[in-house]
Amino acid sequence: MSQKAKSWLLVVAALAGTWLIHHGAGAELIPPQPTAAQAFAGGPGLQPGSPVAEPLKPSAPVRIRIPSIRVDAPMMRLGLGADGSLDVPPAGNRNVAGWYRDGTPPGSRGSAIVAGHVDNAQGPSVFYNLGTLQKGSTVEVVRQDGRTAVFSLDAIEVYESKNFPDKRVYGASPYASLRLITCGGGFSKTTGYQGNVVAYAHLTEVR
């Protein structure tokens, strides 16, 4: 496993929410999880007939929008902490997502990783409804160069932390790919979320 993948796994673990713990929430308040129908049918890859846009030159993202789940949030750069793990967005800010500033910017060739909290002590956070996305859903990333990279969802899957497929999530891509990550899976009042929800998308349009 690469150092980059190890760092992201630590980040994903840190995204575990505290809201359900503090409120003693029941199962009805656990964030929505993706259905099997939204997973890859025959392994990672593009949906048949899906258009693929040419990758853009690197430019930092400034905002992410996911219309179908009403996400409209600023984006921040994330660096590495003293222990080598990636920092996470501030837990107290419910409406912000982050990307690794030394990684692939969304819209450029490769796999861009964007992380967001599922909840915090105040309630649902930016990626709370990520698990409700469906294949073909649109993700828009506004960039510093004034362009908006539009992605189409290929699949969304949920993984147990102990079986997290780092190569599948962080592996190289020949086109502009996007991975959205938050916490999910089962929930324990003692240890928090037991896994992660990962949405896979690729660039289909540039505005």
CORMO-V652047 format. One line per field, one symbol per residue. ss: DSSP state (a for helix, b for strand, c for the rest). psi: psi as a letter, one per 20 degrees, with the letter a starting at -180 (. if undefined). burial: 1 if it has 24 or more other C-alpha atoms within 12 Angstrom, else 0. Layout:
BEGIN
ss: ???
psi: ???
burial: ???
END
This chain:
BEGIN
ss: ccaaaaaaaaaaaaccccaaaaacccaaaccccccaaaccccccccccccccccccccccbbbbbbaaacbbbbbbbbcbcccccbcccccccccbbbbbcccccccccbbbbbbcccbbccbbcccccaaacccccbbbbbbccccbbbbbbbbbbbbbaaaccaaaaacccccbbbbbbbbbbbbbcccbbbbbbbbbbbbbbbc
psi: prhgggghhhghhiiprighghilqrhiipqqqqrhhjrphkrqrqqpjpqpqpqrqppqqiqppnhhjkpnqqqqqpaqrhjiqprrqphioimqqqqoijapqphrpaopppqqqhraiiaqahkgjhiiqqpiqpppoprhjiqoppqpphrpqpqqhikpnhhhgiqqpiaoqppppaqbbrpphhibqibqpppprqpiqp.
burial: 000110111111111111111000000001111100011100011110000100110011111111000011111111010000011111101111111110111111111111111111001111111111111111111110001111111111111010011100111010111111111111100001111111111111110
END
